[in-house]
Structures are given as structure tokens and as C-alpha cells.
Amino acid sequence: MAFSAIHPDAGRVDATLPDLGCVLAWDLVHKVRPRVALRCRACGHGVHAKISPRGLRYFAHDPGRPPDCAWLNESLEHHQLKLVLATAVRATGWHAELEVTGPNGGWRADVLATSLDGSRRIAWEAQLSPITDDDIRYRTTRYQADDVEVCWVSPTRPPWIGVVPSVQVAEDDDGTVAIVDGAAEFYYTVGEWRMNRSQPLAEFIRRVQNQTVVFHEVLPRYRRIRLSAVSHSRRRGFWVSSASVIAESGHEAIRQRQEAWKQRQKEEAEARRMAEELQREIELKAEQARLDKQREQQRAEQQRQAAIQATRERLRREEEQQQQQAVEQERLRLEQIEARAGDRWHADVFETRQRELRDKVIDHVWLKERTKTTSFATSGPAVEFAYGTPVYVRDRLYGVLRPSPLSLHRLPREVVVFMLNAREGARCVDTGLVPAERVVFFDFPDAEQLQLL
């Protein structure tokens, strides 16, 4: 698919022009018999005139086209963008040729715009396929080598935008193709470039061709451009007005003067700092001598205080040791009293009465827990159980049989205490160490038991 072809008599014909660019009617090449022997300008293969369903005129290859034709893989979107560019160029009064190849084959312009006096040429390139920064720079230099200006146009925001003269276009709701990225304006008061609002492609091309806007490689300090109120991007260049170029240069000149002033201020401040540092060094040496003497006095005082403190600490430790010994002696004395009381507590309860009491405990557990798994510690009364005998139910501690009232503080509050009779139970409750509901007593007489002294 191409917009131009070679006519056997008229030479180059352009399907985008009413007269095909050579005062030749479209009807003389479209569906005529015998068919006109049109040829592809890129590969020389035969082509024929066609009209798309949307009314787009173009030239299509005849069957058997060569696979290496330069125009073989161009999409419909690519051709439509070329047509939009050519139409916009012609609207400015410039001459526009589509699919023009350079004199040495070094480039092939989608649309080559030429001024009326022939002094300027601008290649408008529709770039839809991916391309690297290095490749697009190389292709740009090939145009520049033949004194041809170039602007790359893409319908999507490409990664190389700003690397070479380039813009992004989009179609508005009303069908107008407009520039949405690639043109900027310098805001002097804040010292930054900001993306221009959308402008029609035709107006942008007119301004480029009459040089009211130029592609400007911005200074390194200003390559951060504001795309919107919340987003930024870094760019090497934009299409800008000459006023914006002057504003950037003026802002940079003022910034450099400010930087120079700041540098002078910094150097003067550094000189003052060095003088002050020298004075402080002199003062510090004098102060250091005074502090050394003061520290020596302090060390002597600290050594004296340390000796006093060591003596006090030694006396304190000796006193604590004496107190601990007294506490330990008192603990041993009380344990001996408890042990004697425990011995007296169990002294006159005969073995027969002990077996009867255990039977009562077993009956009590059966009534309360409905289990016959009650067992008693074989070791008998134990000091950790207040000199009573531990009672186990289902292998878990359930209660203590006849603990000594003087040692009840050794028992957990949740265990059940079993006593011979009400008098013994009352003695347990009166200590305040066992809740009344945890005391179980039976009706054995206490005539056999000595009174607890």
C-alpha cells in the first residue's frame, strides 16, 4: 500500500492530490481498461489504483510483489497518519510529497514538506513501530546531512520523545488531530518547562514551518518538565517558542549569577569560619589546660570518695549478711517449731483411726466425684503439704489429710482439707488460711489427740 506511484507517461503521481500532482484525473488511472502500467516507486513492481471503504485513495501492489518492498509492511494507521500530515502541510501553503526517497537512498520521508521558494525542507515522519534511541538519532542525522529538517510523529507516547525532534498526536472527539506531547513553554517565575495544552496538528505544523516554534535542546538544569499538576518527566528537548528559549536563557543567567553570589558568600563564610576556628583553637588550648588541672583535682576527690564508698559498701554487705543469717536462723527455728507441732499433731492418732479416716475420705470423694480412684501418698505426712498426707483423685492432687494448723500457709488455697471432727475444722478456718468451703470434717472423737501447744 502506497500513496504514490510511477506513471509510464506522467512520471510520479500522488493519490492524495486531486490532480495526482501532474494534472491527471484519478479516473484515468482507476479501473480503466486497458489498465495503466503503474509501478511501485520503492521496488518497481506493478501497482494499481484503489479506493478504501472509507474513500481513501492509494496504490496497491499487483500479485507477486517482492517481499523486501519498503512499503510492504506499513499499516493502514501509518498511511492515514501520513495523509493527515500531508494535508496539514499543504494547508499552510507549502508543497508536500509523500514517500520521497533521498538522493543517495540515505532516507525515505513519509511526507517531505518544501517551502514555496525551495529554501527549506522538512521531513514529517510517522513512526508507529518500535525503534531505539540510537536508531532514531542515526536516521535523524541522515536527514540533517542532506540539509533536511525532520520531526517524528507518533500516536502513542514513545520512549524516544524529546531525544530527537518529535511529538505525540491524538484524535480529539471532533476528529481533529492535535499535539498532546512534545511542545512546551517555559514559566520564568518558577523556572520550569511545562507541557503545552493540546493544539491542532495543522497549527503546530504551520508554526514549525514559519519558525515561530523550534526544537530546542534544553539546558541540563531544566530537563524536568511538568506534564500535569501531579506528574513530571525528564526530556532532552521540546518544540518551543523563541520567547521561551530567551526566558530559559535569562533564567539560567540569573541562576548562575545567584550561584556565583552564593559561592562568594560561601567562600567569605569559609574564611570567617577559619578565622573563628583559629581563635577557638587558641581559646580551647587555654581552656584545656584549665580543665586538665580541674580533672586532676576531680580524680583525687573521686578516689577519696571511692575509698569512702568502698568502706560503706563493705559495712553494708556485712550488715546484710548478719541480717540474712538472723533471718535464716529464725526460719530454721520456725520450721523446727512447725515440725514438732506436726509431730505432736499426728502423735496420738492411732493406725486404726488413720485407716478409718482414709475410708471416710474415700467415701466422701465417691459421693462428690463419683470415682473410686482416690489414693494417698505412701510417704505419709509431708512438710510441703503442711505435715499432712496428700490425697490424689485420678492421679491429680485433690486435698490434704489432717494438715497441721500451724503450717497451713504451705498449702494452695484450692485444695480440700480433711479433718477428724468439727473442732479440728474450726481451727483450720480460724487461721484464715483455708476457706470454710474447702474444709471437710468428720465426726471422730479427739480424745486420742494431744492438745497443740
C-alpha beads as a LAMMPS data file, in Angstrom:
LAMMPS data file: protein, C-alpha beads

453 atoms
452 bonds

1 atom types
1 bond types

-500.0 500.0 xlo xhi
-500.0 500.0 ylo yhi
-500.0 500.0 zlo zhi

Masses

1 110.0

Atoms # bond

1 1 1 0.000 0.000 0.000
2 1 1 1.377 3.419 -1.047
3 1 1 0.126 6.896 -1.865
4 1 1 2.488 7.491 -4.788
5 1 1 3.492 5.556 -7.898
6 1 1 5.289 5.944 -11.263
7 1 1 3.054 6.648 -14.319
8 1 1 4.525 5.488 -17.655
9 1 1 3.898 8.903 -19.205
10 1 1 3.240 11.432 -16.396
11 1 1 6.005 10.209 -14.071
12 1 1 5.346 10.470 -10.308
13 1 1 1.657 10.513 -9.357
14 1 1 0.261 11.234 -5.858
15 1 1 -3.090 9.723 -4.868
16 1 1 -3.595 12.349 -2.127
17 1 1 -3.739 15.241 -4.623
18 1 1 -6.879 15.995 -6.681
19 1 1 -4.874 16.099 -9.932
20 1 1 -2.397 13.403 -8.782
21 1 1 0.265 16.151 -8.791
22 1 1 0.600 16.115 -12.582
23 1 1 -2.727 17.496 -13.905
24 1 1 -4.095 13.999 -14.290
25 1 1 -7.587 12.905 -13.253
26 1 1 -7.967 9.941 -10.857
27 1 1 -10.443 8.345 -13.286
28 1 1 -7.638 7.992 -15.831
29 1 1 -5.760 5.536 -13.577
30 1 1 -8.570 3.957 -11.534
31 1 1 -10.431 0.993 -13.068
32 1 1 -9.568 1.863 -16.664
33 1 1 -9.169 -0.601 -19.484
34 1 1 -6.642 -1.250 -20.697
35 1 1 -5.019 -0.838 -17.291
36 1 1 -2.331 1.806 -16.895
37 1 1 1.100 0.255 -16.252
38 1 1 1.765 1.910 -12.880
39 1 1 4.881 0.857 -10.930
40 1 1 5.853 0.996 -7.243
41 1 1 8.360 3.762 -6.536
42 1 1 10.143 1.618 -3.954
43 1 1 10.525 -1.775 -5.662
44 1 1 9.415 -1.217 -9.298
45 1 1 6.717 -3.895 -9.097
46 1 1 3.369 -3.256 -10.747
47 1 1 0.647 -1.474 -8.755
48 1 1 -2.954 -0.464 -9.386
49 1 1 -5.159 2.374 -8.105
50 1 1 -7.677 1.526 -5.338
51 1 1 -10.148 3.271 -3.029
52 1 1 -10.707 2.015 0.547
53 1 1 -14.211 1.590 2.064
54 1 1 -13.671 4.964 3.765
55 1 1 -12.826 6.675 0.474
56 1 1 -9.037 6.651 0.906
57 1 1 -7.212 6.636 -2.469
58 1 1 -3.975 4.632 -2.691
59 1 1 -1.929 2.275 -4.860
60 1 1 -1.833 -1.467 -4.120
61 1 1 0.759 -3.970 -5.339
62 1 1 -0.164 -6.452 -8.060
63 1 1 0.141 -10.158 -7.192
64 1 1 3.696 -11.464 -6.856
65 1 1 5.055 -8.416 -5.049
66 1 1 8.644 -8.700 -3.777
67 1 1 8.884 -9.411 -0.027
68 1 1 11.526 -6.734 0.541
69 1 1 9.485 -3.725 -0.630
70 1 1 9.915 -0.845 1.833
71 1 1 6.169 -0.078 1.826
72 1 1 5.005 -3.657 2.195
73 1 1 4.531 -3.713 5.965
74 1 1 3.179 -0.215 6.582
75 1 1 -0.171 -0.377 8.394
76 1 1 -3.352 1.454 7.482
77 1 1 -2.916 3.621 10.602
78 1 1 0.557 4.582 9.330
79 1 1 -0.831 5.582 5.922
80 1 1 -3.665 7.554 7.472
81 1 1 -1.209 9.494 9.650
82 1 1 0.911 10.247 6.582
83 1 1 -2.185 11.569 4.832
84 1 1 -3.062 13.767 7.833
85 1 1 0.481 15.177 7.836
86 1 1 0.460 15.858 4.113
87 1 1 -2.945 17.557 4.316
88 1 1 -1.778 19.761 7.199
89 1 1 1.416 20.754 5.341
90 1 1 -0.489 21.689 2.187
91 1 1 -2.935 23.746 4.274
92 1 1 -0.008 26.023 5.200
93 1 1 0.798 26.717 1.543
94 1 1 3.883 24.502 1.424
95 1 1 4.376 21.753 -1.124
96 1 1 4.027 18.207 0.318
97 1 1 5.261 14.998 -1.308
98 1 1 4.577 11.582 0.141
99 1 1 7.065 8.718 0.257
100 1 1 10.080 10.634 -1.005
101 1 1 13.482 8.900 -1.097
102 1 1 16.709 10.850 -0.589
103 1 1 19.152 11.392 -3.486
104 1 1 21.542 8.707 -2.260
105 1 1 18.937 6.460 -0.688
106 1 1 20.028 7.579 2.779
107 1 1 16.485 8.368 3.885
108 1 1 12.867 7.990 2.861
109 1 1 10.468 10.642 4.100
110 1 1 6.829 9.805 4.757
111 1 1 5.961 13.418 3.943
112 1 1 8.552 15.879 2.592
113 1 1 7.408 19.476 3.038
114 1 1 9.129 22.093 0.853
115 1 1 8.731 25.870 1.176
116 1 1 7.474 27.804 -1.827
117 1 1 10.921 29.302 -2.504
118 1 1 12.581 25.899 -2.028
119 1 1 14.920 27.206 0.697
120 1 1 13.694 24.804 3.394
121 1 1 12.714 21.153 3.507
122 1 1 11.146 19.370 6.476
123 1 1 10.550 15.623 6.687
124 1 1 7.431 14.735 8.680
125 1 1 7.897 11.115 9.755
126 1 1 5.026 8.942 11.002
127 1 1 6.722 6.497 13.409
128 1 1 4.429 3.788 14.777
129 1 1 6.744 0.796 15.073
130 1 1 9.215 0.432 17.972
131 1 1 12.661 1.942 17.461
132 1 1 15.642 2.504 19.736
133 1 1 17.026 5.893 20.724
134 1 1 20.254 5.172 18.837
135 1 1 18.437 4.197 15.642
136 1 1 16.195 7.249 15.604
137 1 1 19.180 9.531 16.282
138 1 1 21.035 7.917 13.377
139 1 1 18.099 8.360 10.999
140 1 1 17.776 11.986 12.096
141 1 1 21.442 12.706 11.320
142 1 1 20.974 11.246 7.812
143 1 1 18.267 13.827 7.145
144 1 1 20.400 16.611 8.597
145 1 1 23.342 15.557 6.400
146 1 1 21.207 16.457 3.352
147 1 1 20.080 19.749 4.964
148 1 1 16.578 18.365 5.653
149 1 1 14.853 19.198 8.929
150 1 1 12.797 16.407 10.497
151 1 1 10.023 15.896 13.029
152 1 1 8.980 12.424 14.176
153 1 1 5.258 11.961 14.854
154 1 1 3.739 9.122 16.915
155 1 1 0.139 8.398 18.010
156 1 1 1.470 6.932 21.279
157 1 1 3.938 8.383 23.770
158 1 1 7.218 6.754 22.644
159 1 1 10.253 6.388 24.922
160 1 1 12.339 8.441 22.455
161 1 1 10.150 11.537 22.555
162 1 1 12.385 14.529 23.227
163 1 1 15.524 12.606 22.201
164 1 1 15.036 13.905 18.633
165 1 1 12.586 16.500 17.258
166 1 1 9.306 14.680 17.898
167 1 1 5.684 14.980 19.028
168 1 1 2.822 12.772 20.101
169 1 1 -0.565 13.228 18.441
170 1 1 -4.094 12.131 19.276
171 1 1 -7.517 12.497 17.728
172 1 1 -9.979 14.764 19.585
173 1 1 -13.660 13.944 19.998
174 1 1 -14.461 16.076 16.949
175 1 1 -11.944 14.177 14.802
176 1 1 -9.262 16.878 14.878
177 1 1 -5.716 15.541 15.203
178 1 1 -3.863 17.510 17.882
179 1 1 -0.424 17.649 19.518
180 1 1 -0.638 16.232 23.081
181 1 1 3.047 15.879 23.918
182 1 1 6.323 17.318 22.665
183 1 1 5.593 21.063 22.796
184 1 1 6.339 23.063 25.933
185 1 1 6.501 26.563 27.380
186 1 1 8.977 27.979 29.890
187 1 1 7.491 29.518 33.037
188 1 1 10.034 32.066 34.164
189 1 1 8.604 32.713 37.652
190 1 1 9.047 29.069 38.714
191 1 1 11.943 28.269 36.402
192 1 1 10.481 25.165 34.754
193 1 1 9.166 23.846 31.459
194 1 1 5.520 22.849 31.298
195 1 1 3.767 20.850 28.622
196 1 1 1.578 22.950 26.338
197 1 1 -2.113 22.297 26.266
198 1 1 -3.405 20.360 23.254
199 1 1 -3.056 22.276 19.959
200 1 1 -4.203 21.232 16.460
201 1 1 -1.594 19.423 14.404
202 1 1 -2.177 21.763 11.442
203 1 1 -1.480 24.807 13.649
204 1 1 1.663 23.179 15.045
205 1 1 2.964 22.362 11.541
206 1 1 2.273 25.949 10.436
207 1 1 4.274 27.311 13.383
208 1 1 7.162 24.915 12.745
209 1 1 7.304 25.852 9.070
210 1 1 7.207 29.593 9.713
211 1 1 9.755 29.067 12.533
212 1 1 7.688 30.573 15.326
213 1 1 8.434 27.337 17.195
214 1 1 11.719 25.425 17.031
215 1 1 13.020 22.207 18.529
216 1 1 15.144 23.279 21.469
217 1 1 17.566 21.082 23.423
218 1 1 17.014 22.366 26.921
219 1 1 19.760 23.143 29.392
220 1 1 20.584 20.237 31.756
221 1 1 19.262 22.191 34.748
222 1 1 15.735 22.359 33.230
223 1 1 15.165 18.876 31.783
224 1 1 12.475 18.011 34.315
225 1 1 9.227 19.005 32.608
226 1 1 5.838 19.217 34.283
227 1 1 3.372 17.087 32.315
228 1 1 0.416 17.813 34.598
229 1 1 -0.356 19.036 38.091
230 1 1 0.857 15.747 39.571
231 1 1 3.350 14.240 37.111
232 1 1 6.780 15.081 35.718
233 1 1 9.164 13.609 33.163
234 1 1 12.745 14.221 32.085
235 1 1 13.225 15.336 28.473
236 1 1 16.228 16.463 26.435
237 1 1 14.270 18.712 24.112
238 1 1 10.863 20.177 23.190
239 1 1 9.243 22.257 20.490
240 1 1 9.170 25.761 21.964
241 1 1 8.759 29.395 21.006
242 1 1 11.732 31.721 20.709
243 1 1 10.342 33.663 23.678
244 1 1 10.597 30.511 25.816
245 1 1 14.188 29.956 24.679
246 1 1 15.045 33.537 25.680
247 1 1 13.216 33.098 29.002
248 1 1 15.173 29.914 29.767
249 1 1 18.479 31.621 28.897
250 1 1 17.563 34.616 31.073
251 1 1 16.554 32.414 33.962
252 1 1 19.784 30.418 33.646
253 1 1 21.849 33.630 33.565
254 1 1 20.185 34.866 36.745
255 1 1 20.578 31.422 38.325
256 1 1 24.281 31.389 37.505
257 1 1 24.680 34.891 38.966
258 1 1 22.881 33.698 42.068
259 1 1 25.100 30.637 42.225
260 1 1 28.186 32.849 41.843
261 1 1 26.911 35.112 44.627
262 1 1 26.224 32.065 46.780
263 1 1 29.730 30.796 46.044
264 1 1 31.253 34.118 47.081
265 1 1 29.137 34.095 50.220
266 1 1 30.276 30.547 50.877
267 1 1 33.941 31.463 50.408
268 1 1 33.626 34.514 52.679
269 1 1 31.816 32.409 55.250
270 1 1 34.576 29.803 54.982
271 1 1 37.240 32.485 55.575
272 1 1 35.334 33.749 58.618
273 1 1 34.934 30.190 59.810
274 1 1 38.657 29.528 59.546
275 1 1 39.492 32.724 61.467
276 1 1 36.953 31.842 64.120
277 1 1 38.300 28.289 64.203
278 1 1 41.824 29.592 64.830
279 1 1 40.590 31.815 67.637
280 1 1 38.626 28.921 69.117
281 1 1 41.712 26.723 68.933
282 1 1 43.691 29.266 70.982
283 1 1 40.866 29.536 73.489
284 1 1 40.468 25.765 73.600
285 1 1 44.129 25.240 74.467
286 1 1 43.824 27.632 77.385
287 1 1 40.572 26.006 78.422
288 1 1 42.152 22.570 78.050
289 1 1 44.946 23.474 80.471
290 1 1 42.372 24.702 82.992
291 1 1 40.262 21.561 82.528
292 1 1 43.285 19.278 82.946
293 1 1 44.018 20.850 86.311
294 1 1 40.356 20.635 87.270
295 1 1 40.161 16.986 86.211
296 1 1 43.241 16.173 88.262
297 1 1 41.549 17.684 91.304
298 1 1 38.374 15.797 90.498
299 1 1 40.241 12.498 90.161
300 1 1 41.792 12.994 93.588
301 1 1 38.369 13.766 95.055
302 1 1 36.833 10.784 93.241
303 1 1 39.487 8.469 94.642
304 1 1 38.767 9.765 98.155
305 1 1 35.011 9.348 97.660
306 1 1 35.566 5.876 96.169
307 1 1 37.506 4.807 99.273
308 1 1 34.706 6.112 101.488
309 1 1 32.093 4.364 99.336
310 1 1 34.046 1.104 99.391
311 1 1 34.154 1.204 103.195
312 1 1 30.419 1.915 103.334
313 1 1 29.709 -0.890 100.869
314 1 1 31.771 -3.340 102.905
315 1 1 29.937 -2.373 106.092
316 1 1 26.578 -2.659 104.264
317 1 1 27.403 -6.146 102.988
318 1 1 28.488 -7.238 106.453
319 1 1 25.237 -5.891 107.894
320 1 1 23.183 -7.638 105.155
321 1 1 24.996 -10.912 105.852
322 1 1 24.199 -10.590 109.547
323 1 1 20.552 -9.852 108.740
324 1 1 20.375 -12.832 106.350
325 1 1 21.899 -15.069 108.982
326 1 1 19.347 -13.827 111.523
327 1 1 16.503 -14.405 109.039
328 1 1 17.784 -17.889 108.228
329 1 1 18.102 -18.739 111.918
330 1 1 14.559 -17.521 112.536
331 1 1 13.306 -19.570 109.550
332 1 1 15.014 -22.668 110.886
333 1 1 13.615 -22.015 114.378
334 1 1 10.058 -21.663 112.972
335 1 1 10.443 -24.788 110.855
336 1 1 11.559 -26.698 113.928
337 1 1 8.523 -25.415 115.816
338 1 1 6.280 -26.465 112.897
339 1 1 7.972 -29.847 112.708
340 1 1 7.462 -30.502 116.451
341 1 1 3.880 -29.269 116.183
342 1 1 3.325 -31.576 113.199
343 1 1 4.762 -34.492 115.117
344 1 1 2.513 -33.775 118.129
345 1 1 -0.467 -33.270 115.721
346 1 1 -0.179 -36.840 114.477
347 1 1 1.339 -38.446 117.603
348 1 1 -1.798 -39.825 119.231
349 1 1 -3.870 -40.757 116.152
350 1 1 -3.612 -44.481 116.073
351 1 1 -3.141 -46.514 112.915
352 1 1 -6.638 -47.885 113.226
353 1 1 -8.158 -44.400 113.386
354 1 1 -5.983 -43.333 110.393
355 1 1 -7.371 -46.187 108.288
356 1 1 -10.910 -45.266 109.301
357 1 1 -10.266 -41.637 108.409
358 1 1 -8.937 -42.618 104.974
359 1 1 -12.011 -44.736 104.386
360 1 1 -14.162 -41.714 105.212
361 1 1 -12.200 -39.630 102.692
362 1 1 -12.684 -42.305 100.020
363 1 1 -16.447 -42.332 100.730
364 1 1 -16.580 -38.531 100.579
365 1 1 -14.810 -38.435 97.205
366 1 1 -17.164 -41.113 95.852
367 1 1 -20.184 -39.029 96.861
368 1 1 -18.716 -35.844 95.409
369 1 1 -16.844 -37.030 92.326
370 1 1 -18.381 -40.455 91.626
371 1 1 -14.976 -42.036 91.290
372 1 1 -13.048 -44.645 93.239
373 1 1 -9.618 -43.534 92.018
374 1 1 -8.695 -41.937 95.348
375 1 1 -5.150 -42.609 96.521
376 1 1 -2.883 -41.362 99.316
377 1 1 0.800 -40.507 99.281
378 1 1 2.683 -43.544 100.548
379 1 1 5.267 -41.350 102.219
380 1 1 2.710 -40.120 104.709
381 1 1 2.685 -36.590 106.160
382 1 1 4.964 -34.209 104.216
383 1 1 6.287 -30.786 105.168
384 1 1 5.330 -29.292 101.753
385 1 1 1.738 -30.325 102.494
386 1 1 1.697 -28.721 105.991
387 1 1 2.656 -32.029 107.592
388 1 1 -0.483 -33.619 106.154
389 1 1 -0.947 -36.552 103.758
390 1 1 -1.699 -35.653 100.083
391 1 1 -4.919 -37.096 98.654
392 1 1 -4.996 -37.802 94.871
393 1 1 -8.010 -38.289 92.677
394 1 1 -7.379 -39.522 89.133
395 1 1 -3.644 -39.004 89.798
396 1 1 -4.173 -35.321 90.495
397 1 1 -3.842 -33.584 93.878
398 1 1 -7.299 -33.258 95.342
399 1 1 -6.762 -32.490 99.044
400 1 1 -4.633 -32.963 102.166
401 1 1 -5.485 -35.268 105.088
402 1 1 -5.090 -33.604 108.531
403 1 1 -2.521 -30.850 107.805
404 1 1 -1.036 -29.194 110.897
405 1 1 -2.914 -25.928 111.695
406 1 1 0.386 -24.202 112.356
407 1 1 1.635 -24.938 108.804
408 1 1 -1.469 -24.200 106.719
409 1 1 0.359 -21.347 104.947
410 1 1 2.182 -24.005 102.935
411 1 1 -0.985 -25.254 101.202
412 1 1 -2.548 -23.961 97.953
413 1 1 -5.902 -22.370 98.698
414 1 1 -7.750 -24.573 96.199
415 1 1 -7.052 -27.942 97.866
416 1 1 -9.625 -29.641 100.139
417 1 1 -8.604 -30.112 103.804
418 1 1 -9.893 -33.231 105.555
419 1 1 -10.108 -33.151 109.414
420 1 1 -11.180 -35.628 112.140
421 1 1 -14.010 -33.537 113.536
422 1 1 -15.631 -30.119 113.763
423 1 1 -13.159 -28.859 116.339
424 1 1 -10.206 -29.506 114.029
425 1 1 -12.115 -28.000 111.095
426 1 1 -12.840 -24.839 113.120
427 1 1 -9.156 -24.484 113.981
428 1 1 -8.295 -24.538 110.259
429 1 1 -10.914 -21.936 109.362
430 1 1 -9.897 -19.716 112.321
431 1 1 -6.363 -19.353 110.842
432 1 1 -7.851 -17.519 107.836
433 1 1 -5.596 -19.582 105.542
434 1 1 -8.216 -22.101 104.370
435 1 1 -11.701 -21.091 103.129
436 1 1 -14.514 -22.720 105.102
437 1 1 -15.975 -24.290 101.968
438 1 1 -12.681 -26.153 101.422
439 1 1 -12.723 -27.782 104.881
440 1 1 -14.284 -31.251 105.222
441 1 1 -14.504 -32.737 108.723
442 1 1 -15.911 -35.982 110.088
443 1 1 -17.337 -36.992 113.471
444 1 1 -14.380 -38.793 115.032
445 1 1 -13.682 -38.020 118.686
446 1 1 -10.439 -36.293 119.554
447 1 1 -9.773 -37.945 122.906
448 1 1 -6.715 -39.637 121.437
449 1 1 -5.022 -36.390 120.293
450 1 1 -2.854 -34.187 122.483
451 1 1 -3.631 -30.526 122.524
452 1 1 -1.399 -28.393 120.224
453 1 1 0.792 -26.159 122.396

Bonds

1 1 1 2
2 1 2 3
3 1 3 4
4 1 4 5
5 1 5 6
6 1 6 7
7 1 7 8
8 1 8 9
9 1 9 10
10 1 10 11
11 1 11 12
12 1 12 13
13 1 13 14
14 1 14 15
15 1 15 16
16 1 16 17
17 1 17 18
18 1 18 19
19 1 19 20
20 1 20 21
21 1 21 22
22 1 22 23
23 1 23 24
24 1 24 25
25 1 25 26
26 1 26 27
27 1 27 28
28 1 28 29
29 1 29 30
30 1 30 31
31 1 31 32
32 1 32 33
33 1 33 34
34 1 34 35
35 1 35 36
36 1 36 37
37 1 37 38
38 1 38 39
39 1 39 40
40 1 40 41
41 1 41 42
42 1 42 43
43 1 43 44
44 1 44 45
45 1 45 46
46 1 46 47
47 1 47 48
48 1 48 49
49 1 49 50
50 1 50 51
51 1 51 52
52 1 52 53
53 1 53 54
54 1 54 55
55 1 55 56
56 1 56 57
57 1 57 58
58 1 58 59
59 1 59 60
60 1 60 61
61 1 61 62
62 1 62 63
63 1 63 64
64 1 64 65
65 1 65 66
66 1 66 67
67 1 67 68
68 1 68 69
69 1 69 70
70 1 70 71
71 1 71 72
72 1 72 73
73 1 73 74
74 1 74 75
75 1 75 76
76 1 76 77
77 1 77 78
78 1 78 79
79 1 79 80
80 1 80 81
81 1 81 82
82 1 82 83
83 1 83 84
84 1 84 85
85 1 85 86
86 1 86 87
87 1 87 88
88 1 88 89
89 1 89 90
90 1 90 91
91 1 91 92
92 1 92 93
93 1 93 94
94 1 94 95
95 1 95 96
96 1 96 97
97 1 97 98
98 1 98 99
99 1 99 100
100 1 100 101
101 1 101 102
102 1 102 103
103 1 103 104
104 1 104 105
105 1 105 106
106 1 106 107
107 1 107 108
108 1 108 109
109 1 109 110
110 1 110 111
111 1 111 112
112 1 112 113
113 1 113 114
114 1 114 115
115 1 115 116
116 1 116 117
117 1 117 118
118 1 118 119
119 1 119 120
120 1 120 121
121 1 121 122
122 1 122 123
123 1 123 124
124 1 124 125
125 1 125 126
126 1 126 127
127 1 127 128
128 1 128 129
129 1 129 130
130 1 130 131
131 1 131 132
132 1 132 133
133 1 133 134
134 1 134 135
135 1 135 136
136 1 136 137
137 1 137 138
138 1 138 139
139 1 139 140
140 1 140 141
141 1 141 142
142 1 142 143
143 1 143 144
144 1 144 145
145 1 145 146
146 1 146 147
147 1 147 148
148 1 148 149
149 1 149 150
150 1 150 151
151 1 151 152
152 1 152 153
153 1 153 154
154 1 154 155
155 1 155 156
156 1 156 157
157 1 157 158
158 1 158 159
159 1 159 160
160 1 160 161
161 1 161 162
162 1 162 163
163 1 163 164
164 1 164 165
165 1 165 166
166 1 166 167
167 1 167 168
168 1 168 169
169 1 169 170
170 1 170 171
171 1 171 172
172 1 172 173
173 1 173 174
174 1 174 175
175 1 175 176
176 1 176 177
177 1 177 178
178 1 178 179
179 1 179 180
180 1 180 181
181 1 181 182
182 1 182 183
183 1 183 184
184 1 184 185
185 1 185 186
186 1 186 187
187 1 187 188
188 1 188 189
189 1 189 190
190 1 190 191
191 1 191 192
192 1 192 193
193 1 193 194
194 1 194 195
195 1 195 196
196 1 196 197
197 1 197 198
198 1 198 199
199 1 199 200
200 1 200 201
201 1 201 202
202 1 202 203
203 1 203 204
204 1 204 205
205 1 205 206
206 1 206 207
207 1 207 208
208 1 208 209
209 1 209 210
210 1 210 211
211 1 211 212
212 1 212 213
213 1 213 214
214 1 214 215
215 1 215 216
216 1 216 217
217 1 217 218
218 1 218 219
219 1 219 220
220 1 220 221
221 1 221 222
222 1 222 223
223 1 223 224
224 1 224 225
225 1 225 226
226 1 226 227
227 1 227 228
228 1 228 229
229 1 229 230
230 1 230 231
231 1 231 232
232 1 232 233
233 1 233 234
234 1 234 235
235 1 235 236
236 1 236 237
237 1 237 238
238 1 238 239
239 1 239 240
240 1 240 241
241 1 241 242
242 1 242 243
243 1 243 244
244 1 244 245
245 1 245 246
246 1 246 247
247 1 247 248
248 1 248 249
249 1 249 250
250 1 250 251
251 1 251 252
252 1 252 253
253 1 253 254
254 1 254 255
255 1 255 256
256 1 256 257
257 1 257 258
258 1 258 259
259 1 259 260
260 1 260 261
261 1 261 262
262 1 262 263
263 1 263 264
264 1 264 265
265 1 265 266
266 1 266 267
267 1 267 268
268 1 268 269
269 1 269 270
270 1 270 271
271 1 271 272
272 1 272 273
273 1 273 274
274 1 274 275
275 1 275 276
276 1 276 277
277 1 277 278
278 1 278 279
279 1 279 280
280 1 280 281
281 1 281 282
282 1 282 283
283 1 283 284
284 1 284 285
285 1 285 286
286 1 286 287
287 1 287 288
288 1 288 289
289 1 289 290
290 1 290 291
291 1 291 292
292 1 292 293
293 1 293 294
294 1 294 295
295 1 295 296
296 1 296 297
297 1 297 298
298 1 298 299
299 1 299 300
300 1 300 301
301 1 301 302
302 1 302 303
303 1 303 304
304 1 304 305
305 1 305 306
306 1 306 307
307 1 307 308
308 1 308 309
309 1 309 310
310 1 310 311
311 1 311 312
312 1 312 313
313 1 313 314
314 1 314 315
315 1 315 316
316 1 316 317
317 1 317 318
318 1 318 319
319 1 319 320
320 1 320 321
321 1 321 322
322 1 322 323
323 1 323 324
324 1 324 325
325 1 325 326
326 1 326 327
327 1 327 328
328 1 328 329
329 1 329 330
330 1 330 331
331 1 331 332
332 1 332 333
333 1 333 334
334 1 334 335
335 1 335 336
336 1 336 337
337 1 337 338
338 1 338 339
339 1 339 340
340 1 340 341
341 1 341 342
342 1 342 343
343 1 343 344
344 1 344 345
345 1 345 346
346 1 346 347
347 1 347 348
348 1 348 349
349 1 349 350
350 1 350 351
351 1 351 352
352 1 352 353
353 1 353 354
354 1 354 355
355 1 355 356
356 1 356 357
357 1 357 358
358 1 358 359
359 1 359 360
360 1 360 361
361 1 361 362
362 1 362 363
363 1 363 364
364 1 364 365
365 1 365 366
366 1 366 367
367 1 367 368
368 1 368 369
369 1 369 370
370 1 370 371
371 1 371 372
372 1 372 373
373 1 373 374
374 1 374 375
375 1 375 376
376 1 376 377
377 1 377 378
378 1 378 379
379 1 379 380
380 1 380 381
381 1 381 382
382 1 382 383
383 1 383 384
384 1 384 385
385 1 385 386
386 1 386 387
387 1 387 388
388 1 388 389
389 1 389 390
390 1 390 391
391 1 391 392
392 1 392 393
393 1 393 394
394 1 394 395
395 1 395 396
396 1 396 397
397 1 397 398
398 1 398 399
399 1 399 400
400 1 400 401
401 1 401 402
402 1 402 403
403 1 403 404
404 1 404 405
405 1 405 406
406 1 406 407
407 1 407 408
408 1 408 409
409 1 409 410
410 1 410 411
411 1 411 412
412 1 412 413
413 1 413 414
414 1 414 415
415 1 415 416
416 1 416 417
417 1 417 418
418 1 418 419
419 1 419 420
420 1 420 421
421 1 421 422
422 1 422 423
423 1 423 424
424 1 424 425
425 1 425 426
426 1 426 427
427 1 427 428
428 1 428 429
429 1 429 430
430 1 430 431
431 1 431 432
432 1 432 433
433 1 433 434
434 1 434 435
435 1 435 436
436 1 436 437
437 1 437 438
438 1 438 439
439 1 439 440
440 1 440 441
441 1 441 442
442 1 442 443
443 1 443 444
444 1 444 445
445 1 445 446
446 1 446 447
447 1 447 448
448 1 448 449
449 1 449 450
450 1 450 451
451 1 451 452
452 1 452 453
